[in-house]
């Protein structure tokens, strides 16, 4: 699979409209919940294969945006296309190409990692789901625990299984909402390696993360939200954590 072309080193290029084959094209996205605006007129264009760090304080709108991109939540206004398909009309087709790591593991605690992954693989019509599951468990350092019940796992180990679940169907785009939360150092290192490998393989990644320095180290591009608005959208290597924190404190409504 071809890697994405290098992104421009100018912040303006981050807003360029992608081709029809782009991973994400959002225009004027708004979301209001209980009369409270969560997202405000957000434009976002993501070329296929780009690694985006989605940053912002609690309540900035990161999780809401990821839910909208995953088609689990409909925007109040605006348009959204993924892979050239309308999120409103083609949600089922889009979901088949998305992997989501959310705040909940979406795993069955009484089942083993292998049983969980095979189950989800069958839902997605994965060929040879057992082989795919064992490959992912090996990649994530859990092959020796493949038959143990997930409820006996630590937070970090369960999160690794959740990551494997999100990757079972080899999605074109990975949406990861705070996947490092609560992880120990070994699990953090494993997840960083997996994300780098997925990016090298040409996958599109959106990573919502509280660790700004880690995010800038991993991603190509950083999008920072405050109060539902985009305040920074620029190549990651042109930014530093102190500048982002300053803008997060200063900008926005």
Legacy VTK file of the C-alpha trace (Angstrom):
# vtk DataFile Version 3.0
C-alpha trace
ASCII
DATASET POLYDATA
POINTS 253 float
0.000 0.000 0.000
1.331 3.414 -0.962
2.177 5.896 1.724
0.601 9.331 1.758
2.580 12.100 0.054
4.473 14.448 2.350
2.280 17.202 3.754
3.095 20.824 3.100
5.039 22.649 5.759
2.601 25.592 5.666
-0.377 25.630 8.036
-2.681 26.766 5.244
-2.106 23.500 3.410
-3.802 21.619 6.222
-7.160 23.070 5.091
-6.733 22.133 1.433
-9.704 20.293 -0.024
-8.725 16.663 -0.650
-9.564 14.555 -3.663
-12.685 12.386 -3.774
-10.600 9.509 -2.417
-9.609 11.467 0.677
-10.281 9.914 4.049
-12.287 12.818 5.509
-13.890 15.944 4.121
-15.996 17.856 6.674
-17.486 21.278 6.016
-19.317 23.450 8.505
-19.814 20.688 11.069
-21.926 21.757 14.028
-23.246 19.737 16.933
-25.613 21.010 19.585
-26.677 18.889 22.555
-29.334 20.166 24.975
-29.056 23.645 23.425
-25.315 23.669 24.137
-22.984 24.003 21.123
-20.350 21.249 21.172
-18.877 21.763 17.683
-19.043 25.079 15.852
-18.733 25.360 12.070
-15.778 22.981 11.847
-13.993 22.353 8.530
-11.587 19.435 8.316
-9.890 17.854 5.296
-7.715 14.769 5.830
-5.831 13.158 2.936
-5.679 9.385 2.914
-2.755 8.078 4.960
-2.272 11.114 7.182
-1.717 10.821 10.950
-3.625 13.539 12.829
-3.265 14.420 16.497
-6.542 15.826 17.810
-5.808 17.945 20.869
-7.753 20.072 23.311
-8.874 20.262 26.913
-11.779 18.258 28.310
-14.979 19.524 26.727
-13.243 20.894 23.633
-15.260 18.614 21.341
-12.702 15.906 20.517
-14.825 12.890 21.478
-17.902 14.368 19.815
-15.977 14.898 16.594
-14.693 11.316 16.622
-18.232 10.004 17.208
-19.460 12.016 14.233
-16.593 10.788 12.056
-17.392 7.205 13.067
-21.077 7.831 12.070
-22.211 6.966 15.601
-23.477 10.521 16.039
-25.109 12.753 13.430
-24.054 16.392 13.138
-26.638 19.081 13.751
-25.464 20.902 10.627
-22.776 20.655 7.987
-21.647 17.964 5.564
-19.328 15.015 6.047
-17.799 12.619 3.548
-15.453 9.733 4.290
-13.706 7.975 1.404
-15.897 10.056 -0.914
-19.086 8.642 0.626
-21.773 10.642 2.396
-21.884 9.947 6.129
-25.623 10.602 6.056
-26.484 8.236 3.191
-23.695 5.640 3.285
-23.058 5.139 7.008
-23.056 1.323 6.844
-20.445 1.240 4.074
-18.310 3.768 5.911
-18.421 1.862 9.220
-17.010 -1.211 7.511
-13.838 0.783 6.799
-13.429 2.379 10.237
-11.731 1.079 13.381
-12.755 2.802 16.617
-10.955 2.750 19.963
-13.274 4.477 22.412
-13.534 5.006 26.148
-15.279 1.632 26.484
-13.423 -1.531 25.486
-16.499 -3.108 23.842
-15.200 -6.497 24.964
-16.971 -9.381 26.708
-15.220 -9.917 30.026
-16.115 -13.596 30.372
-14.621 -14.376 26.967
-10.941 -14.688 26.180
-9.168 -12.239 23.854
-9.195 -14.877 21.143
-12.939 -15.511 21.534
-13.688 -11.786 21.537
-11.655 -11.148 18.420
-13.043 -14.106 16.507
-16.560 -12.951 17.371
-15.927 -9.429 16.088
-14.089 -10.795 13.068
-17.133 -12.811 12.077
-19.337 -9.735 12.419
-17.102 -8.055 9.847
-16.892 -11.159 7.626
-13.141 -11.411 8.149
-11.631 -14.401 6.365
-9.913 -16.816 8.764
-10.747 -14.673 11.839
-8.832 -16.978 14.196
-5.620 -16.502 12.219
-6.158 -12.752 12.101
-6.851 -12.664 15.844
-3.712 -14.627 16.705
-1.628 -12.374 14.473
-2.899 -9.262 16.254
-2.497 -10.759 19.713
1.087 -11.635 18.865
1.673 -8.111 17.542
0.309 -6.663 20.780
2.254 -9.005 23.044
-0.759 -10.989 24.281
-0.453 -14.357 22.554
0.430 -16.072 25.844
-2.825 -14.758 27.371
-5.027 -15.485 24.365
-7.166 -18.043 26.215
-7.568 -16.208 29.557
-10.798 -14.291 30.337
-10.530 -10.585 29.602
-12.024 -9.751 33.014
-8.775 -10.981 34.602
-6.704 -8.449 32.630
-5.209 -5.179 33.785
-6.416 -1.935 32.220
-3.405 -1.865 29.911
-3.834 -5.449 28.745
-7.581 -5.000 28.145
-6.812 -1.879 26.133
-4.445 -3.873 23.942
-7.255 -6.339 23.235
-9.546 -3.415 22.432
-6.968 -2.140 19.951
-6.823 -5.583 18.345
-10.641 -5.558 18.108
-10.536 -2.223 16.282
-7.991 -3.640 13.811
-9.608 -7.032 13.144
-11.155 -5.978 9.826
-8.044 -4.089 8.653
-9.767 -0.675 8.613
-8.659 2.111 6.315
-9.028 4.700 9.065
-8.419 4.372 12.803
-10.187 6.714 15.229
-8.581 6.526 18.663
-10.138 8.420 21.587
-7.601 8.720 24.439
-6.189 5.202 23.877
-3.209 5.873 26.175
-5.357 6.741 29.208
-4.398 4.553 32.166
-1.770 2.563 30.289
1.479 1.521 31.941
4.834 2.154 30.272
5.074 -1.225 28.456
1.536 -0.925 27.061
2.206 2.676 26.026
5.322 1.595 24.138
3.405 -1.197 22.393
0.612 1.159 21.323
3.064 3.779 20.037
4.776 1.104 17.949
1.459 -0.151 16.562
0.364 3.361 15.592
3.671 4.016 13.829
3.400 0.716 11.951
-0.176 1.486 10.879
0.883 4.899 9.626
3.809 3.391 7.742
1.332 0.989 6.126
-0.680 3.923 4.778
-3.548 3.949 7.277
-5.286 7.190 8.169
-5.193 7.837 11.932
-6.966 10.370 14.146
-5.609 10.263 17.670
-7.316 12.243 20.434
-4.798 12.540 23.225
-4.077 14.680 26.297
-0.299 14.234 26.052
0.695 17.042 23.699
4.406 16.194 23.451
3.674 12.537 22.718
1.104 13.506 20.088
3.478 15.865 18.290
6.117 13.142 18.275
3.783 10.567 16.714
1.626 12.556 14.295
2.201 14.416 11.042
-0.352 17.102 11.739
-2.038 18.589 14.802
-5.586 19.897 15.023
-6.385 21.722 18.262
-9.946 22.398 19.388
-11.246 24.793 21.999
-14.935 25.209 22.820
-15.822 23.286 19.683
-13.790 25.483 17.360
-10.545 24.741 15.542
-7.859 27.133 16.779
-4.753 25.457 15.284
-4.345 23.201 12.250
-0.702 22.797 11.256
2.105 20.290 10.618
3.143 18.760 13.934
6.821 19.486 13.444
6.116 23.232 13.284
4.520 23.252 16.750
5.646 22.814 20.327
3.723 21.913 23.473
4.212 25.279 25.193
2.803 27.184 22.209
-0.217 24.885 22.021
-0.917 25.247 25.739
-0.663 29.030 25.423
-3.149 29.057 22.534
-5.508 26.700 24.347
-5.571 29.062 27.322
-5.813 32.265 25.273
-7.985 31.499 22.244
-11.584 30.531 21.829
-14.875 31.783 23.195
LINES 1 254
253 0 1 2 3 4 5 6 7 8 9 10 11 12 13 14 15 16 17 18 19 20 21 22 23 24 25 26 27 28 29 30 31 32 33 34 35 36 37 38 39 40 41 42 43 44 45 46 47 48 49 50 51 52 53 54 55 56 57 58 59 60 61 62 63 64 65 66 67 68 69 70 71 72 73 74 75 76 77 78 79 80 81 82 83 84 85 86 87 88 89 90 91 92 93 94 95 96 97 98 99 100 101 102 103 104 105 106 107 108 109 110 111 112 113 114 115 116 117 118 119 120 121 122 123 124 125 126 127 128 129 130 131 132 133 134 135 136 137 138 139 140 141 142 143 144 145 146 147 148 149 150 151 152 153 154 155 156 157 158 159 160 161 162 163 164 165 166 167 168 169 170 171 172 173 174 175 176 177 178 179 180 181 182 183 184 185 186 187 188 189 190 191 192 193 194 195 196 197 198 199 200 201 202 203 204 205 206 207 208 209 210 211 212 213 214 215 216 217 218 219 220 221 222 223 224 225 226 227 228 229 230 231 232 233 234 235 236 237 238 239 240 241 242 243 244 245 246 247 248 249 250 251 252
